[in-house]
Amino acid sequence: MGGLEPLIRQMMSTNIEVQCNAVGCITNLATQDDNKSKIAKSGALIPLTKLAKSKDIRVQRNATGALLNMTHSGENRQELVNAGAVPVLVSLLSNDDADVQYYCTTALSNIAVDEVNRKKLASTEPKLVGQLVNLMDSPSPRVQCQATLALRNLASDSGYQVEIVRSGGLPHLVQLLTCNHQPLVLAAVACIRNISIHPLNEALIIEAGFLKPLVGLLDYNESEEIQCHAVSTLRNLAASSEKNRTALLAAGAVDKCKELVLKVPLSVQSEISACFAILALADDLKPKLYESHIIDVLIPLTFSDNGEVCGNSAAALANLCSRVSTEHKSYILNNWRSPDEGIYGFLIRFLSSGSATFEHIALWTILQLLESNNTEINALIKENETILNGIKNLSAAQQQVQSSQINGEDQFDDPKVELFNLTQQILQIL
């Protein structure tokens, strides 16, 4: 109806009351999605940005609130950045008013969702991380929460992952993990999850005392999102260091995951199975994993209809079946037929699954068991007609596929060639 242009003129008035009412009107209009793009392209953002620095707190609140309302779509965020709002929003993080702080931290958090904006922030706002870290200690829970979420979004980039730690973010985050305000806990655990992706941060996070509260959050039944972030963080911390993995075990992470994995929601189960798959890759951890009886939960998980849960659990089980020492053979033997038909049942199901990936896992597991050169384990395979027939059937099927292919290059690219090679290696040993 043409109302924006006169409102913009009124915002530029020298009369504080007129400014206050005009900006308040724009703020209300900007709550409607249909209006936001029109406001962004109307020229209103430049006077709004200017009024965000007003000495009148009412004008300042209305202006920063309006700028916040303009950050809910990528296109409008870009208009806001182009209007020069970012330096003003950053400067207002140190404002004494909690409402202004909240509007500015939330706006910056939304702006930091976009990769292009994070790169610009990294090059133009060197004090941003330090200010947000300080706001994690704000007396206002909603300011704390938005500052933490802003850091979480910034920590999508590796440079910020390191900078947040260097700026003293870890002590604040570890405290927030144990607070009583669920949105704050979620923001903090999501933030530390992103920070933990960087290898340089792994040991520092463990030294800062995160393991115990992270393991505690696995029991946070009120929010599966919190549980997922906690497990994902633990998995990241276990990725590259034997020392870290040992600390993880000592903190009870594996025992807690094992206790919960069969009864948590699918999203959490998927994260735990991925964590098990990472841990089972580490030879230094295998004895402890055997002793934790992790195979007792891995086998039931291979029945999951979810491809990730099933695949991760099968991969973990396969790795635990490789290079089995005489000292630990009893764990394989005891789990050969239980639970749920045990390792034997897992091999039979995967050999006849019709999935090249699952067939590969089964064949690789059999090969690893045979190469352990343990008489008792080898006998379980060599004397089992069902397993032998499964291997021979796959070998014959792959041989038939190969003979029907004319183009050698196609064969090279075909994953079934690898299946055939595995069957031949196994049959040679047998």
C-alpha positions in Angstrom: 0.0 0.0 0.0 3.0 2.3 -0.2 3.5 2.6 3.6 7.2 1.8 3.6 8.5 5.0 2.0 6.9 7.4 4.5 8.0 5.2 7.4 11.6 5.4 6.1 11.4 9.2 5.9 10.0 9.3 9.5 12.9 7.1 10.7 15.3 9.8 9.4 13.4 12.5 11.4 15.4 14.3 14.1 12.4 13.8 16.5 13.1 10.9 18.9 9.4 10.1 19.4 8.8 10.0 15.6 11.9 7.7 15.2 10.7 5.4 17.9 7.2 5.0 16.5 8.5 4.6 12.9 11.1 2.0 13.8 8.6 0.2 16.0 6.2 0.0 13.1 9.0 -1.4 10.8 9.8 -4.0 13.5 6.2 -5.2 13.6 5.9 -5.3 9.9 9.2 -7.4 9.7 7.6 -10.2 11.7 5.6 -11.2 8.6 7.5 -13.2 6.1 5.8 -11.5 3.1 7.0 -8.1 4.3 10.7 -9.0 5.0 11.9 -9.0 1.4 10.1 -5.8 0.6 11.6 -4.1 3.6 15.1 -5.4 2.7 14.9 -4.0 -0.8 13.1 -0.7 0.2 16.2 1.1 1.5 15.1 0.8 5.1 18.1 -1.2 6.3 20.5 1.7 6.2 18.5 4.0 8.5 17.7 1.0 10.7 21.4 0.3 11.0 22.0 3.9 11.9 19.3 4.0 14.5 20.6 0.8 16.1 23.3 3.1 17.5 20.8 5.6 18.9 21.3 7.0 22.4 17.6 6.4 23.1 17.2 2.8 24.3 13.6 2.5 22.9 14.8 3.4 19.4 17.8 1.1 19.8 15.8 -1.9 20.9 13.3 -1.4 18.1 16.0 -1.0 15.5 18.0 -4.0 16.6 14.8 -6.0 16.9 13.9 -5.1 13.3 17.4 -6.0 12.1 17.0 -9.4 13.8 13.7 -10.0 12.1 15.5 -9.5 8.8 17.9 -12.4 9.4 15.6 -15.3 8.8 16.3 -15.9 5.1 19.6 -16.1 3.2 18.6 -13.4 0.7 17.6 -10.9 3.4 20.7 -11.6 5.5 22.8 -10.7 2.4 20.9 -7.4 2.1 21.7 -6.8 5.7 25.4 -7.5 5.3 25.5 -5.2 2.2 23.8 -2.4 4.2 26.8 -2.5 6.7 24.8 -3.8 9.6 27.4 -6.4 10.8 30.0 -4.0 12.3 27.1 -2.2 14.2 25.7 -5.5 15.5 29.2 -6.6 16.7 29.8 -3.2 18.4 26.5 -3.5 20.3 27.4 -6.9 21.8 29.0 -4.9 24.6 25.9 -2.8 25.1 24.6 -2.7 28.7 21.0 -3.6 27.7 20.2 -7.3 27.8 17.5 -6.9 25.1 19.9 -5.2 22.7 22.5 -7.8 23.4 19.9 -10.6 22.7 18.8 -9.1 19.4 22.4 -8.6 18.2 23.7 -12.0 19.3 20.7 -13.7 17.7 21.1 -11.7 14.5 24.8 -12.5 14.3 24.1 -16.1 15.0 21.7 -16.2 12.0 24.1 -14.3 9.8 26.8 -16.9 10.7 24.7 -19.7 9.2 25.9 -18.7 5.7 29.4 -19.8 4.8 30.1 -16.6 2.7 29.2 -14.5 5.8 31.4 -16.5 8.1 34.3 -15.9 5.8 33.5 -12.1 5.8 33.2 -12.1 9.6 36.6 -13.9 9.9 38.3 -11.2 7.8 36.5 -8.1 9.2 35.5 -8.8 12.8 38.6 -10.0 14.8 37.0 -9.3 18.2 33.7 -11.2 17.5 34.7 -14.5 19.0 36.1 -12.9 22.2 32.9 -10.9 22.7 30.7 -13.9 22.2 32.8 -16.0 24.6 32.3 -13.3 27.2 28.6 -13.3 26.7 28.4 -17.0 27.5 28.9 -15.8 31.1 26.0 -13.3 30.8 23.4 -13.1 33.6 20.7 -13.4 31.0 20.1 -17.1 30.0 18.8 -16.1 26.6 21.8 -14.0 25.8 24.0 -16.9 27.0 22.1 -19.2 24.7 22.3 -17.1 21.6 26.0 -16.3 22.1 26.7 -20.0 22.3 24.6 -20.7 19.2 26.4 -18.0 17.4 29.7 -19.7 18.3 28.2 -23.1 17.2 27.4 -21.6 13.8 30.9 -20.0 13.5 32.5 -23.3 14.4 31.2 -24.8 11.2 34.5 -23.5 9.9 37.9 -24.9 11.0 39.5 -21.5 11.6 36.8 -20.6 14.1 37.0 -24.1 15.7 40.5 -23.3 16.8 39.9 -19.6 17.6 37.0 -20.3 20.0 39.4 -22.6 22.0 42.2 -20.0 21.9 39.8 -17.3 23.1 39.0 -19.2 26.2 35.6 -20.8 25.2 36.1 -24.2 26.7 35.7 -23.4 30.4 32.4 -21.6 29.7 31.1 -24.5 27.5 32.0 -27.2 30.0 30.0 -25.3 32.7 27.0 -24.9 30.4 26.8 -28.6 29.8 25.8 -29.2 33.4 23.4 -26.2 33.8 19.6 -26.7 34.4 18.4 -24.8 31.3 17.8 -27.3 28.5 18.2 -24.8 25.6 21.6 -23.8 27.0 22.7 -27.4 27.3 21.7 -28.0 23.7 23.5 -24.9 22.5 26.6 -25.8 24.4 26.8 -29.5 23.4 26.1 -28.5 19.7 28.9 -26.0 19.9 31.5 -28.4 21.4 30.5 -31.0 18.8 31.6 -28.6 16.1 34.7 -27.6 17.9 35.7 -31.2 18.5 35.9 -31.8 14.8 39.3 -30.1 14.7 42.2 -32.5 15.6 44.1 -29.8 17.4 41.2 -29.4 19.8 40.8 -33.1 20.8 43.3 -33.3 23.7 42.5 -29.7 24.9 38.8 -30.6 25.2 39.6 -33.7 27.2 42.0 -31.8 29.5 39.3 -29.2 30.1 37.1 -31.9 31.7 34.4 -32.5 29.1 34.3 -36.3 29.1 32.4 -36.8 32.4 29.6 -34.3 31.5 29.4 -35.6 27.9 29.0 -39.1 29.2 26.4 -37.8 31.6 24.4 -36.2 28.7 23.9 -39.7 27.2 21.2 -40.2 29.8 19.5 -36.9 28.8 16.3 -38.7 27.8 14.3 -35.4 27.5 16.2 -34.5 24.3 17.6 -37.0 21.7 19.2 -34.0 20.0 21.4 -33.5 23.1 22.2 -37.2 23.2 23.1 -37.2 19.5 25.5 -34.2 19.9 27.1 -35.8 23.0 27.8 -39.1 21.3 29.0 -37.4 18.1 31.5 -35.3 20.2 32.8 -38.5 21.9 33.3 -40.1 18.5 35.2 -37.1 17.3 37.4 -37.1 20.4 38.3 -40.8 19.8 39.2 -40.3 16.1 43.0 -39.9 16.2 44.7 -40.6 19.5 45.2 -43.7 21.6 45.5 -41.5 24.7 42.2 -39.9 24.0 40.5 -43.3 23.4 41.9 -44.6 26.6 40.5 -41.5 28.4 37.2 -42.1 26.8 37.0 -45.7 28.1 38.1 -44.6 31.6 35.3 -42.0 31.6 32.8 -44.9 31.1 31.7 -43.8 27.6 31.8 -47.2 26.0 29.9 -48.9 28.9 27.3 -46.2 28.9 26.8 -46.4 25.1 26.6 -50.2 25.4 24.0 -49.9 28.2 21.8 -47.5 26.2 22.2 -48.4 22.5 19.4 -51.0 22.3 16.8 -48.8 23.9 17.5 -45.2 22.6 15.7 -43.5 19.7 17.0 -44.4 16.2 18.9 -41.1 15.7 20.9 -41.7 18.9 21.4 -45.4 18.0 22.8 -44.3 14.7 25.3 -42.0 16.4 26.3 -44.7 18.9 26.8 -47.3 16.2 29.1 -44.8 14.3 31.1 -44.3 17.5 31.4 -48.1 17.9 32.7 -48.4 14.3 35.4 -45.8 14.9 36.5 -47.3 18.2 36.7 -50.8 16.8 39.2 -49.6 14.1 41.8 -49.0 16.9 43.9 -52.1 17.6 45.0 -50.6 20.9 41.4 -50.6 22.1 40.3 -54.1 21.1 41.1 -55.8 24.4 39.0 -53.3 26.3 36.2 -53.6 23.8 36.2 -57.4 24.1 36.2 -57.1 27.9 33.2 -54.7 27.8 31.3 -57.4 25.9 30.4 -55.0 23.2 29.7 -57.9 20.8 26.6 -58.6 22.8 25.0 -55.4 21.5 26.7 -55.3 18.1 25.0 -58.5 16.9 21.4 -57.4 17.7 22.2 -54.0 16.0 23.1 -55.8 12.7 19.4 -56.8 12.5 18.4 -53.1 12.3 16.3 -52.0 9.3 18.3 -48.7 9.3 21.2 -49.0 6.8 23.5 -46.8 8.9 23.0 -48.6 12.2 23.2 -52.0 10.5 26.3 -51.1 8.5 28.2 -49.4 11.3 27.5 -52.2 13.7 28.6 -54.8 11.1 31.8 -52.9 10.4 32.6 -52.7 14.1 31.9 -56.4 14.5 34.1 -57.2 11.5 37.0 -55.2 12.9 36.7 -57.0 16.2 37.0 -60.3 14.3 40.3 -59.3 12.7 43.7 -60.3 14.1 42.1 -62.1 17.0 44.8 -63.1 19.5 44.9 -66.4 21.4 44.3 -64.4 24.6 41.0 -63.0 23.3 39.7 -65.9 21.1 37.2 -66.8 23.9 35.2 -63.7 23.1 34.7 -64.8 19.5 34.0 -68.4 20.5 31.5 -67.4 23.2 29.6 -65.1 20.8 29.7 -67.6 17.9 26.1 -68.6 18.4 24.7 -66.0 20.8 23.0 -63.6 21.2 20.5 -63.9 18.3 22.5 -66.7 16.5 25.7 -64.8 17.2 28.6 -64.1 14.8 27.6 -67.2 12.8 24.0 -65.9 12.2 25.5 -62.5 11.2 27.7 -64.1 8.6 24.9 -66.2 7.1 22.5 -63.2 6.9 25.1 -61.0 5.3 26.4 -63.6 2.8 22.8 -64.1 1.5 21.7 -60.4 1.8 22.0 -59.6 -1.9 23.7 -56.4 -1.0 27.3 -56.1 -2.4 28.3 -54.0 0.7 27.0 -56.5 3.2 28.4 -59.5 1.3 31.8 -57.7 1.3 31.6 -57.2 5.1 30.7 -60.9 5.6 33.5 -62.2 3.3 36.1 -59.8 4.8 35.1 -60.9 8.3 35.5 -64.6 7.4 38.9 -63.9 5.8 40.0 -62.0 9.0 38.9 -64.9 11.2 40.8 -67.4 9.1 43.9 -65.3 9.0 43.9 -65.2 12.8 45.3 -68.7 12.5 43.4 -70.0 15.5 42.5 -73.7 15.2 39.2 -73.5 17.0 37.9 -70.4 15.2 39.0 -71.8 11.8 37.2 -75.1 12.6 34.0 -73.2 13.1 34.1 -71.9 9.6 35.7 -74.9 7.8 33.3 -77.4 9.3 30.1 -75.3 8.7 28.4 -76.3 5.5 26.1 -73.3 5.5 28.9 -70.8 5.6 30.9 -72.8 3.0 28.0 -73.0 0.7 27.4 -69.2 1.1 31.0 -68.5 0.1 30.9 -70.9 -2.9 27.5 -69.5 -4.1 28.9 -66.0 -4.0 32.1 -67.2 -5.8 30.0 -68.9 -8.6 27.7 -65.9 -8.9 30.7 -63.5 -9.3 32.4 -65.8 -11.7 29.3 -65.8 -13.9 29.1 -62.0 -13.7 32.7 -61.7 -14.8 32.5 -64.2 -17.7 29.4 -62.3 -19.0 31.3 -59.0 -19.0 33.3 -58.2 -22.2 34.8 -54.8 -21.3 37.7 -55.3 -18.9 37.4 -51.7 -17.8 33.9 -52.2 -16.6 35.1 -55.2 -14.6 37.7 -53.1 -12.9 35.1 -50.6 -11.8 32.6 -53.2 -10.6 32.6 -53.8 -6.8 31.6 -57.4 -7.5 35.2 -58.0 -8.8 36.4 -57.3 -5.2 33.8 -59.8 -3.9 35.1 -62.4 -6.3 38.7 -61.8 -5.2 37.7 -62.2 -1.6 36.0 -65.5 -2.2 39.1 -66.8 -4.0 41.3 -65.8 -1.1 39.0 -67.5 1.3 38.7 -70.7 -0.8 42.5 -70.9 -1.1 42.8 -70.9 2.7 40.0 -73.5 3.1 
